[in-house]
């Protein structure tokens, strides 16, 4: 049986491609489980510096697999969706997405979980669950973090489909271009060579300050900053700046892996 997630290691970059093109990469339980496992394994792997997420075929992800859900164990599906649609809050490594075609319902939720999103001009988005008599319960938090609660409520109530330009204006997408795969590869490759210590500390701080008041958020940020000041990566960054050279991050241990498929 074909792998539902196509995985390619490319130096410190891990490429993941949703691989149900005949189903527009609809999220069945198998695909959700494989994607969560791949992302969590990448987060644990010190050889991975960044993750690039794409979709094979005509669409990035058309949302939940409606053919499966009718007969599925809804408890098991909900549990797996909870793991998938909170993945962005748990990852300590950058997750970059290249989006083309449809990214609807759960597909939009998946986009909202990515740290940087590059979209094609033909990409479409929307929280379309209301059309099925449903609400985007599990993706709501991630989309709200990306575009704000009031706008997310409007999108959830109307179920309207919107284009890449509006997605960029809302903050769901960062860039729109003619070749999102190439641009996302460029961005993800650069992030893969950045300081893993600084990135993990920064992403953890972003999550820890969310929902805190101004004073609490400041205390968390100050603590995180003090910790990073003591790291070997920070001291190497200062040395590299003074010596006008590229840094060699101590937190990237050993020789860099060879690039290839």
Secondary structure, 3 states (H helix, E strand, C coil): CCCCEEEEEECCEEEEEECCHHHCCCECHHHHHHHHHHHHHHHHCCCCCEEEEEECCCCCECCECHHHHCCCCHHHHHHHHHHHCCHHHHCCCEEEEEECCEEECHHHHHHHCCCEEEEECCCEEECHHHHHCCCCCCCHHHHHHHHCHHHHHHHHHHCCCEEHHHHHHHCCCCEEECCHHHHHHHHHHHHHCCCHHHHHHHHHHHHHHCCCCHHHHHHHHHHHHHHHHCCHHHHHHHHHHHCCCCCCCCCCCCCCCCCCC
